[in-house]
């Protein structure tokens, strides 16, 4: 983990991956944020729904050659 010069931001290595249910999960192996784990999906009506973030993460997965969801724009 690294803290910014102004002390307002922290930087940790985050990994994200596609789950079988179509959600994208994010987590970190950094001990400073050992409990960090979040899931997002494309349905804005669901508690973890965040269509914009989901599309961005899906695009990064696809760009890097990892399993990625098929999006309507693909």
Buried (B, 14 or more C-beta within 10 A) or exposed (E): EEEEEEEEEEEEEEEBBBEEEEBBBBBBEBEEBEEEEBBBBBBEEEEBBBEEBBBEBBBEBBEEEEEBBEEEEE
